[in-house]
């Protein structure tokens, strides 16, 4: 997605960076793992196909993706983007797919929402399907997946959307706008989901056998919506009214850094 192509998000344990060519070889190695393929419902691709996929994701306005880096203890927040990234280990990725709401879910569109885009017609309600993968085994069960999800949720629900200021941005506290946004905003708004979104649009689909992921999403305020025995997965939606969970998401991002594009 263009909106995050130069933005680095820094948390306590996690640094989120846009998915770039330099990440493809390691990502390709991860996706050879049959367990990861099963959990992510993915088919193995060639290295060239992975590079092509990375390029398509970078401009796909229906897919938002960040690579998850593990932030080592003692790494100071004063570090610049390049220094921060070089000191961190690539351990997984976090994604959101934006899909138009299906007709069968129309009854949910009338429910009260927090921070809902009032100017979007009901026909343009979206499901924001979240995915998280911690591919490096040594970095599981350490709170990294939880913080990465909280940061991603904050990114898509905050108004304005957190973005890093580029060196050329002289306005104090202002955000860097997508250089293509002004020319395409009106037509994209008619076709694609725009940020921020309400929490109630957040969904996920998880394998019924993946208890750790189900428990993680439940702890973040998601509840089981329906089960597909055919696909052997459960669909979950954010339904919590717990203000603390929302506040934890919005406080998960310590800062945003500008990372010049490739």
GIHU-V168277 format. One record per run of one state. SS is the DSSP state (~ for helix, > for strand, _ for the rest). FROM is the first residue (numbers start at 0). TO is the last residue. Records with the same first field share a line. If there is no record, write none. Layout:
SS=FROM-TO / FROM-TO
This chain:
_=0-0 / 4-5 / 10-12 / 18-19 / 30-32 / 40-45 / 59-61 / 70-79 / 86-87 / 100-101 / 110-120 / 124-124 / 134-135 / 139-142 / 157-179 / 191-197 / 207-209 / 219-220 / 228-231 / 238-241 / 250-253 / 258-261
~=1-3 / 20-29 / 33-39 / 46-58 / 80-85 / 102-109 / 121-123 / 136-138 / 143-156 / 180-190 / 198-200 / 210-218 / 242-249
>=6-9 / 13-17 / 62-69 / 88-99 / 125-133 / 201-206 / 221-227 / 232-237 / 254-257
